[in-house]
Amino acid sequence: MTARLADIAAQAGVSEATVSRVLNGKPGVAAATRQSVLAALDVLGYERPVRLRQRSEGLVGLITPELENPIFPALAQIIGQALTRQGYTPVLATQTPGGSTEDELTEMLVDRGVTGIIYVSGLHADTTADAQRYEQLRAQGVPFVLVDGFSPKVQAPFISPDDRAAMQLAVTHLASLGHSRIGLAVGPKRFVPVQRKIEGFVRTMKDRFGLTPDEIERDLVQHSLYTLEGGQAAASDLMDRGCTAIVCASDMMALGAIRAARQRGHEVPDDISVVGFDDSPLIAFTDPPLTTVRKPVQAMGQAAVRAVLEEIGGTPAPHTEFVFMPELVVRGSTASGPGVVGVTSRN
């Protein structure tokens, strides 16, 4: 028990005596200090004493795609922590290939009596999907918020990164390094974030290099899967077309692009520059450290929670799209283009 007290005290930044007073329900401890001790218990994995446990305000479902892409568990953690701080219990439901569908997970959560649902990169991002499922959910009285994707047919708060601005940041960075043959590796075209990335990419390439939209989409955009293997295949095609720099729609695709370059005997970034998207956890520690466009997951996750809690509380946020600006993070996978001397972005 002494070791536990020491651990909790160190985590909370208080004395062991203060931890003891909190755990035993003694008076004379400031509310903020008491909360710090309880948070330390949670972080270290200790169960709170029964009398100190908060009654949950209710369950909030969180439906995400597969968790292989590290950006999804990172976003789920932010949303889960924010819900817990507000007294709600998050229920994570994950789609897997061959497993439960979004509709099945929604039905399961509704059957369990959730007070609201947050969807991340769900069918609302797929322009070929039937949006009626969300109207049916609203008719059941279940509040919901949609992250990553947009549909004018659905009345709900949407939380999105600015995908067009992300491409402008990436292309402008590569152009400043002397690249002009820049390719884009993205997912299937039916998804709203993909369409927006293409729009931003085409506009910036047109403004920078005077290419026509048809030329850009035909020669410099390659659709694939949002996986390492998908990035590898797309990058191979783009290198066949003479691209010296590749912008990828996810960090996982970017790692695939680096693999494709190396399989051809190219060095990254000396021969081929690669830019990712997301700034997933641990991506700064790849070889080389990946230059990427950081998706503002912290702000997006907190906004999603605020929006769903406002819906639950009967003071709904406007049924519109809240767009968050991404940020270019320059690391070691981009450098000067062919024939350009003395321009580099490597740290």
ZADO-1210 file (C-alpha; in nm, 4 decimals, padded with zeros to 6 digits):
<atoms>
<atom x="00.0000" y="00.0000" z="00.0000" code="MET" pos="1"/>
<atom x="00.2906" y="00.2352" z="00.0785" code="THR" pos="2"/>
<atom x="00.4306" y="00.1806" z="-00.2692" code="ALA" pos="3"/>
<atom x="00.0902" y="00.2556" z="-00.4175" code="ARG" pos="4"/>
<atom x="00.0576" y="00.5757" z="-00.2142" code="LEU" pos="5"/>
<atom x="00.4014" y="00.6865" z="-00.3307" code="ALA" pos="6"/>
<atom x="00.3129" y="00.6184" z="-00.6953" code="ASP" pos="7"/>
<atom x="-00.0171" y="00.8056" z="-00.6710" code="ILE" pos="8"/>
<atom x="00.1426" y="01.0955" z="-00.4833" code="ALA" pos="9"/>
<atom x="00.4161" y="01.1269" z="-00.7466" code="ALA" pos="10"/>
<atom x="00.1637" y="01.1161" z="-01.0318" code="GLN" pos="11"/>
<atom x="-00.0613" y="01.3763" z="-00.8668" code="ALA" pos="12"/>
<atom x="00.2241" y="01.5963" z="-00.7453" code="GLY" pos="13"/>
<atom x="00.1085" y="01.5881" z="-00.3821" code="VAL" pos="14"/>
<atom x="00.2221" y="01.4259" z="-00.0569" code="SER" pos="15"/>
<atom x="00.1375" y="01.0707" z="00.0459" code="GLU" pos="16"/>
<atom x="-00.0541" y="01.2145" z="00.3404" code="ALA" pos="17"/>
<atom x="-00.2763" y="01.4097" z="00.1017" code="THR" pos="18"/>
<atom x="-00.3411" y="01.0963" z="-00.1041" code="VAL" pos="19"/>
<atom x="-00.4368" y="00.9120" z="00.2157" code="SER" pos="20"/>
<atom x="-00.6806" y="01.1870" z="00.3159" code="ARG" pos="21"/>
<atom x="-00.8489" y="01.1770" z="-00.0260" code="VAL" pos="22"/>
<atom x="-00.8770" y="00.7967" z="-00.0323" code="LEU" pos="23"/>
<atom x="-01.0244" y="00.7920" z="00.3179" code="ASN" pos="24"/>
<atom x="-01.2705" y="01.0723" z="00.2458" code="GLY" pos="25"/>
<atom x="-01.1186" y="01.3085" z="00.5026" code="LYS" pos="26"/>
<atom x="-01.1897" y="01.6843" z="00.4879" code="PRO" pos="27"/>
<atom x="-00.9305" y="01.9577" z="00.4471" code="GLY" pos="28"/>
<atom x="-00.8294" y="01.8869" z="00.0847" code="VAL" pos="29"/>
<atom x="-00.8956" y="02.1427" z="-00.1899" code="ALA" pos="30"/>
<atom x="-01.1346" y="02.0276" z="-00.4622" code="ALA" pos="31"/>
<atom x="-00.8705" y="02.0678" z="-00.7345" code="ALA" pos="32"/>
<atom x="-00.6184" y="01.8639" z="-00.5348" code="THR" pos="33"/>
<atom x="-00.8776" y="01.5948" z="-00.4681" code="ARG" pos="34"/>
<atom x="-00.9507" y="01.5780" z="-00.8412" code="GLN" pos="35"/>
<atom x="-00.5777" y="01.5474" z="-00.9206" code="SER" pos="36"/>
<atom x="-00.5472" y="01.2499" z="-00.6871" code="VAL" pos="37"/>
<atom x="-00.8522" y="01.0803" z="-00.8412" code="LEU" pos="38"/>
<atom x="-00.7150" y="01.1434" z="-01.1905" code="ALA" pos="39"/>
<atom x="-00.3815" y="00.9900" z="-01.0824" code="ALA" pos="40"/>
<atom x="-00.5685" y="00.6789" z="-00.9667" code="LEU" pos="41"/>
<atom x="-00.7321" y="00.6513" z="-01.3084" code="ASP" pos="42"/>
<atom x="-00.4080" y="00.7063" z="-01.5007" code="VAL" pos="43"/>
<atom x="-00.2193" y="00.4446" z="-01.2966" code="LEU" pos="44"/>
<atom x="-00.4999" y="00.1910" z="-01.3380" code="GLY" pos="45"/>
<atom x="-00.6107" y="00.1728" z="-00.9742" code="TYR" pos="46"/>
<atom x="-00.9811" y="00.1369" z="-00.8992" code="GLU" pos="47"/>
<atom x="-01.1381" y="00.4265" z="-00.7153" code="ARG" pos="48"/>
<atom x="-01.2872" y="00.3414" z="-00.3751" code="PRO" pos="49"/>
<atom x="-01.6612" y="00.2845" z="-00.4209" code="VAL" pos="50"/>
<atom x="-01.7594" y="00.6019" z="-00.2354" code="ARG" pos="51"/>
<atom x="-01.5374" y="00.8103" z="-00.4655" code="LEU" pos="52"/>
<atom x="-01.6711" y="00.6755" z="-00.7946" code="ARG" pos="53"/>
<atom x="-01.8748" y="00.9139" z="-01.0035" code="GLN" pos="54"/>
<atom x="-02.2091" y="00.8020" z="-01.1313" code="ARG" pos="55"/>
<atom x="-02.1943" y="00.8039" z="-01.5092" code="SER" pos="56"/>
<atom x="-02.4108" y="01.0621" z="-01.6821" code="GLU" pos="57"/>
<atom x="-02.4661" y="00.8019" z="-01.9511" code="GLY" pos="58"/>
<atom x="-02.3026" y="00.6082" z="-02.2321" code="LEU" pos="59"/>
<atom x="-02.1764" y="00.7777" z="-02.5494" code="VAL" pos="60"/>
<atom x="-02.0929" y="00.5526" z="-02.8431" code="GLY" pos="61"/>
<atom x="-01.7867" y="00.6088" z="-03.0602" code="LEU" pos="62"/>
<atom x="-01.7841" y="00.4253" z="-03.3934" code="ILE" pos="63"/>
<atom x="-01.4486" y="00.4191" z="-03.5744" code="THR" pos="64"/>
<atom x="-01.2980" y="00.2350" z="-03.8715" code="PRO" pos="65"/>
<atom x="-01.0295" y="-00.0299" z="-03.8124" code="GLU" pos="66"/>
<atom x="-00.7669" y="00.0744" z="-03.5601" code="LEU" pos="67"/>
<atom x="-00.4644" y="-00.0270" z="-03.7717" code="GLU" pos="68"/>
<atom x="-00.4162" y="00.3357" z="-03.8773" code="ASN" pos="69"/>
<atom x="-00.2746" y="00.4919" z="-03.5572" code="PRO" pos="70"/>
<atom x="-00.4631" y="00.8190" z="-03.6110" code="ILE" pos="71"/>
<atom x="-00.7922" y="00.6487" z="-03.5212" code="PHE" pos="72"/>
<atom x="-00.6919" y="00.5194" z="-03.1756" code="PRO" pos="73"/>
<atom x="-00.5296" y="00.8591" z="-03.1099" code="ALA" pos="74"/>
<atom x="-00.8589" y="01.0348" z="-03.1880" code="LEU" pos="75"/>
<atom x="-01.0562" y="00.7745" z="-02.9908" code="ALA" pos="76"/>
<atom x="-00.8359" y="00.8375" z="-02.6862" code="GLN" pos="77"/>
<atom x="-00.8889" y="01.2143" z="-02.7034" code="ILE" pos="78"/>
<atom x="-01.2660" y="01.1725" z="-02.7380" code="ILE" pos="79"/>
<atom x="-01.2798" y="00.9102" z="-02.4615" code="GLY" pos="80"/>
<atom x="-01.0833" y="01.1257" z="-02.2183" code="GLN" pos="81"/>
<atom x="-01.2974" y="01.4321" z="-02.2913" code="ALA" pos="82"/>
<atom x="-01.6184" y="01.2331" z="-02.2368" code="LEU" pos="83"/>
<atom x="-01.4873" y="01.0857" z="-01.9108" code="THR" pos="84"/>
<atom x="-01.3984" y="01.4322" z="-01.7787" code="ARG" pos="85"/>
<atom x="-01.7611" y="01.5327" z="-01.8361" code="GLN" pos="86"/>
<atom x="-01.8893" y="01.2293" z="-01.6458" code="GLY" pos="87"/>
<atom x="-01.9884" y="01.0190" z="-01.9475" code="TYR" pos="88"/>
<atom x="-01.8761" y="00.6650" z="-02.0240" code="THR" pos="89"/>
<atom x="-01.7363" y="00.6147" z="-02.3763" code="PRO" pos="90"/>
<atom x="-01.8231" y="00.2917" z="-02.5575" code="VAL" pos="91"/>
<atom x="-01.5831" y="00.2196" z="-02.8440" code="LEU" pos="92"/>
<atom x="-01.7230" y="00.0211" z="-03.1362" code="ALA" pos="93"/>
<atom x="-01.4761" y="-00.0607" z="-03.4138" code="THR" pos="94"/>
<atom x="-01.5484" y="-00.1744" z="-03.7660" code="GLN" pos="95"/>
<atom x="-01.3274" y="-00.4512" z="-03.8976" code="THR" pos="96"/>
<atom x="-01.3122" y="-00.6136" z="-04.2413" code="PRO" pos="97"/>
<atom x="-01.5666" y="-00.8935" z="-04.2418" code="GLY" pos="98"/>
<atom x="-01.6936" y="-00.7854" z="-03.8994" code="GLY" pos="99"/>
<atom x="-01.9831" y="-00.5690" z="-03.7864" code="SER" pos="100"/>
<atom x="-02.1044" y="-00.2945" z="-04.0178" code="THR" pos="101"/>
<atom x="-02.1678" y="00.0638" z="-03.9124" code="GLU" pos="102"/>
<atom x="-02.5426" y="-00.0021" z="-03.9126" code="ASP" pos="103"/>
<atom x="-02.5015" y="-00.3111" z="-03.6926" code="GLU" pos="104"/>
<atom x="-02.2794" y="-00.1225" z="-03.4476" code="LEU" pos="105"/>
<atom x="-02.5307" y="00.1633" z="-03.4382" code="THR" pos="106"/>
<atom x="-02.8137" y="-00.0788" z="-03.3603" code="GLU" pos="107"/>
<atom x="-02.6061" y="-00.2402" z="-03.0840" code="MET" pos="108"/>
<atom x="-02.5296" y="00.0965" z="-02.9240" code="LEU" pos="109"/>
<atom x="-02.8920" y="00.2128" z="-02.9447" code="VAL" pos="110"/>
<atom x="-03.0046" y="-00.1156" z="-02.7868" code="ASP" pos="111"/>
<atom x="-02.7642" y="-00.0474" z="-02.5004" code="ARG" pos="112"/>
<atom x="-02.9263" y="00.2878" z="-02.4404" code="GLY" pos="113"/>
<atom x="-02.6482" y="00.5261" z="-02.5400" code="VAL" pos="114"/>
<atom x="-02.7292" y="00.8937" z="-02.4949" code="THR" pos="115"/>
<atom x="-02.5403" y="00.9902" z="-02.8123" code="GLY" pos="116"/>
<atom x="-02.3054" y="00.8616" z="-03.0838" code="ILE" pos="117"/>
<atom x="-01.9907" y="01.0065" z="-03.2451" code="ILE" pos="118"/>
<atom x="-01.9054" y="00.8657" z="-03.5893" code="TYR" pos="119"/>
<atom x="-01.5463" y="00.8887" z="-03.7186" code="VAL" pos="120"/>
<atom x="-01.4843" y="00.8464" z="-04.0946" code="SER" pos="121"/>
<atom x="-01.8138" y="00.6639" z="-04.1314" code="GLY" pos="122"/>
<atom x="-02.0609" y="00.6217" z="-04.4158" code="LEU" pos="123"/>
<atom x="-02.1320" y="00.9961" z="-04.3978" code="HIS" pos="124"/>
<atom x="-01.7966" y="01.0372" z="-04.5776" code="ALA" pos="125"/>
<atom x="-01.9013" y="00.8036" z="-04.8607" code="ASP" pos="126"/>
<atom x="-02.0882" y="00.9884" z="-05.1359" code="THR" pos="127"/>
<atom x="-02.2409" y="00.6618" z="-05.2593" code="THR" pos="128"/>
<atom x="-02.3931" y="00.5673" z="-04.9212" code="ALA" pos="129"/>
<atom x="-02.7575" y="00.6259" z="-04.8302" code="ASP" pos="130"/>
<atom x="-02.7790" y="00.9181" z="-04.5859" code="ALA" pos="131"/>
<atom x="-03.1273" y="00.8093" z="-04.4784" code="GLN" pos="132"/>
<atom x="-02.9770" y="00.5937" z="-04.2002" code="ARG" pos="133"/>
<atom x="-02.8820" y="00.9104" z="-04.0095" code="TYR" pos="134"/>
<atom x="-03.2278" y="01.0623" z="-04.0426" code="GLU" pos="135"/>
<atom x="-03.3738" y="00.7396" z="-03.9049" code="GLN" pos="136"/>
<atom x="-03.1369" y="00.7660" z="-03.6094" code="LEU" pos="137"/>
<atom x="-03.2453" y="01.1254" z="-03.5496" code="ARG" pos="138"/>
<atom x="-03.6092" y="01.0130" z="-03.5626" code="ALA" pos="139"/>
<atom x="-03.5273" y="00.7692" z="-03.2804" code="GLN" pos="140"/>
<atom x="-03.4148" y="01.0645" z="-03.0696" code="GLY" pos="141"/>
<atom x="-03.0464" y="00.9699" z="-03.0576" code="VAL" pos="142"/>
<atom x="-02.8134" y="01.2728" z="-03.0894" code="PRO" pos="143"/>
<atom x="-02.5039" y="01.2232" z="-03.3056" code="PHE" pos="144"/>
<atom x="-02.1996" y="01.4058" z="-03.4440" code="VAL" pos="145"/>
<atom x="-02.0058" y="01.3179" z="-03.7606" code="LEU" pos="146"/>
<atom x="-01.6259" y="01.3487" z="-03.7824" code="VAL" pos="147"/>
<atom x="-01.4271" y="01.3459" z="-04.1100" code="ASP" pos="148"/>
<atom x="-01.6698" y="01.3758" z="-04.3972" code="GLY" pos="149"/>
<atom x="-01.9718" y="01.5827" z="-04.4937" code="PHE" pos="150"/>
<atom x="-02.3146" y="01.5346" z="-04.6475" code="SER" pos="151"/>
<atom x="-02.5601" y="01.8200" z="-04.7113" code="PRO" pos="152"/>
<atom x="-02.8385" y="01.5610" z="-04.6808" code="LYS" pos="153"/>
<atom x="-02.7716" y="01.5033" z="-04.3093" code="VAL" pos="154"/>
<atom x="-02.8791" y="01.7477" z="-04.0384" code="GLN" pos="155"/>
<atom x="-02.6030" y="01.7221" z="-03.7781" code="ALA" pos="156"/>
<atom x="-02.2825" y="01.8890" z="-03.6589" code="PRO" pos="157"/>
<atom x="-01.9829" y="01.7874" z="-03.8745" code="PHE" pos="158"/>
<atom x="-01.6198" y="01.8097" z="-03.7587" code="ILE" pos="159"/>
<atom x="-01.3566" y="01.8119" z="-04.0359" code="SER" pos="160"/>
<atom x="-00.9980" y="01.9093" z="-04.1104" code="PRO" pos="161"/>
<atom x="-00.9462" y="02.1486" z="-04.4016" code="ASP" pos="162"/>
<atom x="-00.8353" y="01.8896" z="-04.6579" code="ASP" pos="163"/>
<atom x="-00.7972" y="02.1484" z="-04.9353" code="ARG" pos="164"/>
<atom x="-00.5667" y="02.3626" z="-04.7205" code="ALA" pos="165"/>
<atom x="-00.3666" y="02.0511" z="-04.6288" code="ALA" pos="166"/>
<atom x="-00.2831" y="01.9909" z="-04.9932" code="MET" pos="167"/>
<atom x="-00.1960" y="02.3552" z="-05.0454" code="GLN" pos="168"/>
<atom x="00.0510" y="02.3350" z="-04.7553" code="LEU" pos="169"/>
<atom x="00.2119" y="02.0170" z="-04.8888" code="ALA" pos="170"/>
<atom x="00.2402" y="02.1270" z="-05.2526" code="VAL" pos="171"/>
<atom x="00.3660" y="02.4763" z="-05.1620" code="THR" pos="172"/>
<atom x="00.6353" y="02.3212" z="-04.9418" code="HIS" pos="173"/>
<atom x="00.7520" y="02.0840" z="-05.2162" code="LEU" pos="174"/>
<atom x="00.7408" y="02.3566" z="-05.4817" code="ALA" pos="175"/>
<atom x="00.9578" y="02.5787" z="-05.2585" code="SER" pos="176"/>
<atom x="01.2160" y="02.2984" z="-05.2597" code="LEU" pos="177"/>
<atom x="01.2246" y="02.3031" z="-05.6407" code="GLY" pos="178"/>
<atom x="00.9900" y="02.0133" z="-05.7207" code="HIS" pos="179"/>
<atom x="00.7484" y="02.0565" z="-06.0078" code="SER" pos="180"/>
<atom x="00.6554" y="01.6966" z="-06.0896" code="ARG" pos="181"/>
<atom x="00.4521" y="01.6321" z="-05.7741" code="ILE" pos="182"/>
<atom x="00.2134" y="01.3368" z="-05.7417" code="GLY" pos="183"/>
<atom x="-00.0807" y="01.2733" z="-05.5092" code="LEU" pos="184"/>
<atom x="-00.1571" y="00.9284" z="-05.3649" code="ALA" pos="185"/>
<atom x="-00.5125" y="00.9147" z="-05.2274" code="VAL" pos="186"/>
<atom x="-00.7890" y="00.6726" z="-05.1367" code="GLY" pos="187"/>
<atom x="-01.1023" y="00.5847" z="-05.3370" code="PRO" pos="188"/>
<atom x="-01.2657" y="00.8817" z="-05.5086" code="LYS" pos="189"/>
<atom x="-01.6116" y="00.8275" z="-05.3569" code="ARG" pos="190"/>
<atom x="-01.4985" y="00.9648" z="-05.0198" code="PHE" pos="191"/>
<atom x="-01.5513" y="01.3339" z="-04.9419" code="VAL" pos="192"/>
<atom x="-01.2045" y="01.3899" z="-04.7849" code="PRO" pos="193"/>
<atom x="-01.0450" y="01.2413" z="-05.0996" code="VAL" pos="194"/>
<atom x="-01.2456" y="01.4690" z="-05.3278" code="GLN" pos="195"/>
<atom x="-01.1482" y="01.7716" z="-05.1213" code="ARG" pos="196"/>
<atom x="-00.7799" y="01.6764" z="-05.1182" code="LYS" pos="197"/>
<atom x="-00.7887" y="01.6431" z="-05.4964" code="ILE" pos="198"/>
<atom x="-00.9564" y="01.9847" z="-05.5271" code="GLU" pos="199"/>
<atom x="-00.6869" y="02.1462" z="-05.3111" code="GLY" pos="200"/>
<atom x="-00.4080" y="01.9649" z="-05.4942" code="PHE" pos="201"/>
<atom x="-00.5385" y="02.0524" z="-05.8416" code="VAL" pos="202"/>
<atom x="-00.5933" y="02.4169" z="-05.7528" code="ARG" pos="203"/>
<atom x="-00.2449" y="02.4594" z="-05.6051" code="THR" pos="204"/>
<atom x="-00.0697" y="02.2745" z="-05.8901" code="MET" pos="205"/>
<atom x="-00.2641" y="02.4814" z="-06.1443" code="LYS" pos="206"/>
<atom x="-00.1737" y="02.8082" z="-05.9707" code="ASP" pos="207"/>
<atom x="00.1916" y="02.7093" z="-05.9253" code="ARG" pos="208"/>
<atom x="00.2713" y="02.5462" z="-06.2568" code="PHE" pos="209"/>
<atom x="-00.0037" y="02.6459" z="-06.4996" code="GLY" pos="210"/>
<atom x="-00.1202" y="02.2877" z="-06.5586" code="LEU" pos="211"/>
<atom x="-00.4793" y="02.2188" z="-06.6584" code="THR" pos="212"/>
<atom x="-00.7071" y="02.0327" z="-06.4117" code="PRO" pos="213"/>
<atom x="-00.7436" y="01.7476" z="-06.6618" code="ASP" pos="214"/>
<atom x="-00.3657" y="01.7103" z="-06.6946" code="GLU" pos="215"/>
<atom x="-00.3217" y="01.7094" z="-06.3185" code="ILE" pos="216"/>
<atom x="-00.5933" y="01.4526" z="-06.2457" code="GLU" pos="217"/>
<atom x="-00.4889" y="01.2285" z="-06.5335" code="ARG" pos="218"/>
<atom x="-00.1126" y="01.2326" z="-06.4815" code="ASP" pos="219"/>
<atom x="-00.0467" y="01.3244" z="-06.1189" code="LEU" pos="220"/>
<atom x="-00.3290" y="01.1749" z="-05.9078" code="VAL" pos="221"/>
<atom x="-00.3340" y="00.8045" z="-05.8224" code="GLN" pos="222"/>
<atom x="-00.6155" y="00.6365" z="-05.6273" code="HIS" pos="223"/>
<atom x="-00.5429" y="00.3386" z="-05.4057" code="SER" pos="224"/>
<atom x="-00.6214" y="00.2015" z="-05.0579" code="LEU" pos="225"/>
<atom x="-00.5567" y="00.3852" z="-04.7300" code="TYR" pos="226"/>
<atom x="-00.2902" y="00.1327" z="-04.6313" code="THR" pos="227"/>
<atom x="00.0847" y="00.0928" z="-04.6447" code="LEU" pos="228"/>
<atom x="00.0448" y="-00.1410" z="-04.9407" code="GLU" pos="229"/>
<atom x="-00.1917" y="00.1040" z="-05.1084" code="GLY" pos="230"/>
<atom x="00.0617" y="00.3838" z="-05.0727" code="GLY" pos="231"/>
<atom x="00.3332" y="00.1598" z="-05.2103" code="GLN" pos="232"/>
<atom x="00.1296" y="00.0751" z="-05.5218" code="ALA" pos="233"/>
<atom x="00.0237" y="00.4364" z="-05.5835" code="ALA" pos="234"/>
<atom x="00.3768" y="00.5679" z="-05.5381" code="ALA" pos="235"/>
<atom x="00.5121" y="00.3125" z="-05.7859" code="SER" pos="236"/>
<atom x="00.2666" y="00.4340" z="-06.0484" code="ASP" pos="237"/>
<atom x="00.3507" y="00.7991" z="-05.9789" code="LEU" pos="238"/>
<atom x="00.7253" y="00.7351" z="-05.9998" code="MET" pos="239"/>
<atom x="00.6645" y="00.5640" z="-06.3352" code="ASP" pos="240"/>
<atom x="00.5175" y="00.8969" z="-06.4473" code="ARG" pos="241"/>
<atom x="00.8319" y="01.0847" z="-06.3463" code="GLY" pos="242"/>
<atom x="00.7227" y="01.2282" z="-06.0089" code="CYS" pos="243"/>
<atom x="01.0094" y="01.3403" z="-05.7859" code="THR" pos="244"/>
<atom x="00.7818" y="01.4181" z="-05.4909" code="ALA" pos="245"/>
<atom x="00.4697" y="01.2436" z="-05.3618" code="ILE" pos="246"/>
<atom x="00.1996" y="01.3766" z="-05.1304" code="VAL" pos="247"/>
<atom x="00.0093" y="01.0983" z="-04.9542" code="CYS" pos="248"/>
<atom x="-00.3390" y="01.1101" z="-04.8013" code="ALA" pos="249"/>
<atom x="-00.2250" y="00.9329" z="-04.4845" code="SER" pos="250"/>
<atom x="00.0980" y="00.8629" z="-04.2997" code="ASP" pos="251"/>
<atom x="00.0477" y="00.4899" z="-04.3574" code="MET" pos="252"/>
<atom x="00.0362" y="00.5509" z="-04.7335" code="MET" pos="253"/>
<atom x="00.3486" y="00.7664" z="-04.7010" code="ALA" pos="254"/>
<atom x="00.5391" y="00.4804" z="-04.5360" code="LEU" pos="255"/>
<atom x="00.4361" y="00.2659" z="-04.8324" code="GLY" pos="256"/>
<atom x="00.5637" y="00.5329" z="-05.0707" code="ALA" pos="257"/>
<atom x="00.9015" y="00.5321" z="-04.8956" code="ILE" pos="258"/>
<atom x="00.9124" y="00.1524" z="-04.9283" code="ARG" pos="259"/>
<atom x="00.8326" y="00.1787" z="-05.3009" code="ALA" pos="260"/>
<atom x="01.1119" y="00.4331" z="-05.3537" code="ALA" pos="261"/>
<atom x="01.3669" y="00.2160" z="-05.1736" code="ARG" pos="262"/>
<atom x="01.2680" y="-00.0925" z="-05.3699" code="GLN" pos="263"/>
<atom x="01.3718" y="00.0986" z="-05.6812" code="ARG" pos="264"/>
<atom x="01.7055" y="00.1920" z="-05.5279" code="GLY" pos="265"/>
<atom x="01.6025" y="00.5519" z="-05.4571" code="HIS" pos="266"/>
<atom x="01.6966" y="00.7408" z="-05.1426" code="GLU" pos="267"/>
<atom x="01.4356" y="00.9388" z="-04.9491" code="VAL" pos="268"/>
<atom x="01.4644" y="01.2374" z="-04.9539" code="PRO" pos="269"/>
<atom x="01.7707" y="01.2663" z="-05.1823" code="ASP" pos="270"/>
<atom x="01.5958" y="01.1174" z="-05.4874" code="ASP" pos="271"/>
<atom x="01.2269" y="01.1198" z="-05.3909" code="ILE" pos="272"/>
<atom x="01.0519" y="01.3474" z="-05.1397" code="SER" pos="273"/>
<atom x="00.7470" y="01.2162" z="-04.9507" code="VAL" pos="274"/>
<atom x="00.4842" y="01.4053" z="-04.7481" code="VAL" pos="275"/>
<atom x="00.2243" y="01.2312" z="-04.5319" code="GLY" pos="276"/>
<atom x="-00.1025" y="01.3394" z="-04.3741" code="PHE" pos="277"/>
<atom x="-00.2206" y="01.2937" z="-04.0105" code="ASP" pos="278"/>
<atom x="00.1019" y="01.3189" z="-03.8019" code="ASP" pos="279"/>
<atom x="00.0131" y="00.9918" z="-03.6324" code="SER" pos="280"/>
<atom x="00.1770" y="00.8946" z="-03.3025" code="PRO" pos="281"/>
<atom x="00.5372" y="00.7714" z="-03.3477" code="LEU" pos="282"/>
<atom x="00.5554" y="00.9002" z="-03.7067" code="ILE" pos="283"/>
<atom x="00.8334" y="01.1399" z="-03.6037" code="ALA" pos="284"/>
<atom x="01.0505" y="00.8349" z="-03.5333" code="PHE" pos="285"/>
<atom x="01.0357" y="00.6689" z="-03.8765" code="THR" pos="286"/>
<atom x="01.3418" y="00.6478" z="-04.0998" code="ASP" pos="287"/>
<atom x="01.3612" y="00.9150" z="-04.2228" code="PRO" pos="288"/>
<atom x="01.1360" y="01.1120" z="-03.9867" code="PRO" pos="289"/>
<atom x="00.8279" y="01.1878" z="-04.1956" code="LEU" pos="290"/>
<atom x="00.7382" y="01.5350" z="-04.3149" code="THR" pos="291"/>
<atom x="00.3605" y="01.5436" z="-04.2835" code="THR" pos="292"/>
<atom x="00.0539" y="01.7634" z="-04.2565" code="VAL" pos="293"/>
<atom x="-00.0730" y="01.7420" z="-03.9000" code="ARG" pos="294"/>
<atom x="-00.4416" y="01.6725" z="-03.8656" code="LYS" pos="295"/>
<atom x="-00.5718" y="01.8766" z="-03.5692" code="PRO" pos="296"/>
<atom x="-00.7060" y="01.5697" z="-03.3849" code="VAL" pos="297"/>
<atom x="-00.6919" y="01.7290" z="-03.0386" code="GLN" pos="298"/>
<atom x="-00.9126" y="02.0218" z="-03.1392" code="ALA" pos="299"/>
<atom x="-01.1363" y="01.8006" z="-03.3546" code="MET" pos="300"/>
<atom x="-01.1875" y="01.5434" z="-03.0790" code="GLY" pos="301"/>
<atom x="-01.2723" y="01.8048" z="-02.8182" code="GLN" pos="302"/>
<atom x="-01.5086" y="01.9811" z="-03.0584" code="ALA" pos="303"/>
<atom x="-01.6854" y="01.6525" z="-03.1334" code="ALA" pos="304"/>
<atom x="-01.7439" y="01.5931" z="-02.7632" code="VAL" pos="305"/>
<atom x="-01.8683" y="01.9485" z="-02.7029" code="ARG" pos="306"/>
<atom x="-02.1069" y="01.9158" z="-02.9960" code="ALA" pos="307"/>
<atom x="-02.2518" y="01.5798" z="-02.8906" code="VAL" pos="308"/>
<atom x="-02.2935" y="01.6941" z="-02.5296" code="LEU" pos="309"/>
<atom x="-02.4750" y="02.0071" z="-02.6484" code="GLU" pos="310"/>
<atom x="-02.7029" y="01.7840" z="-02.8569" code="GLU" pos="311"/>
<atom x="-02.7638" y="01.5591" z="-02.5553" code="ILE" pos="312"/>
<atom x="-02.8279" y="01.8612" z="-02.3326" code="GLY" pos="313"/>
<atom x="-03.0955" y="01.9985" z="-02.5636" code="GLY" pos="314"/>
<atom x="-02.8959" y="02.3033" z="-02.6758" code="THR" pos="315"/>
<atom x="-02.7687" y="02.1681" z="-03.0073" code="PRO" pos="316"/>
<atom x="-02.4756" y="02.3123" z="-03.1936" code="ALA" pos="317"/>
<atom x="-02.5560" y="02.4509" z="-03.5386" code="PRO" pos="318"/>
<atom x="-02.6105" y="02.1720" z="-03.7912" code="HIS" pos="319"/>
<atom x="-02.3193" y="02.2807" z="-04.0025" code="THR" pos="320"/>
<atom x="-01.9559" y="02.1862" z="-04.0631" code="GLU" pos="321"/>
<atom x="-01.6829" y="02.3000" z="-03.8249" code="PHE" pos="322"/>
<atom x="-01.3533" y="02.3017" z="-04.0175" code="VAL" pos="323"/>
<atom x="-01.0135" y="02.2903" z="-03.8453" code="PHE" pos="324"/>
<atom x="-00.6872" y="02.4066" z="-04.0005" code="MET" pos="325"/>
<atom x="-00.4038" y="02.1543" z="-04.0428" code="PRO" pos="326"/>
<atom x="-00.0353" y="02.2346" z="-03.9932" code="GLU" pos="327"/>
<atom x="00.2718" y="02.1432" z="-04.1964" code="LEU" pos="328"/>
<atom x="00.5341" y="01.9589" z="-03.9901" code="VAL" pos="329"/>
<atom x="00.8670" y="01.9544" z="-04.1735" code="VAL" pos="330"/>
<atom x="01.0982" y="01.6662" z="-04.0865" code="ARG" pos="331"/>
<atom x="01.3409" y="01.4549" z="-04.2866" code="GLY" pos="332"/>
<atom x="01.1531" y="01.3010" z="-04.5798" code="SER" pos="333"/>
<atom x="01.1591" y="01.6098" z="-04.8046" code="THR" pos="334"/>
<atom x="01.4571" y="01.7806" z="-04.9694" code="ALA" pos="335"/>
<atom x="01.5508" y="01.9757" z="-05.2794" code="SER" pos="336"/>
<atom x="01.4208" y="01.8702" z="-05.6178" code="GLY" pos="337"/>
<atom x="01.6374" y="01.7520" z="-05.9074" code="PRO" pos="338"/>
<atom x="01.8909" y="02.0069" z="-06.0234" code="GLY" pos="339"/>
<atom x="01.8289" y="02.2353" z="-05.7259" code="VAL" pos="340"/>
<atom x="02.1356" y="02.3097" z="-05.5157" code="VAL" pos="341"/>
<atom x="02.1343" y="02.4132" z="-05.1521" code="GLY" pos="342"/>
<atom x="01.7632" y="02.3787" z="-05.0782" code="VAL" pos="343"/>
<atom x="01.6725" y="02.1328" z="-04.8044" code="THR" pos="344"/>
<atom x="01.4154" y="02.0868" z="-04.5335" code="SER" pos="345"/>
<atom x="01.5910" y="01.8253" z="-04.3309" code="ARG" pos="346"/>
<atom x="01.6505" y="01.8954" z="-03.9646" code="ASN" pos="347"/>
</atoms>
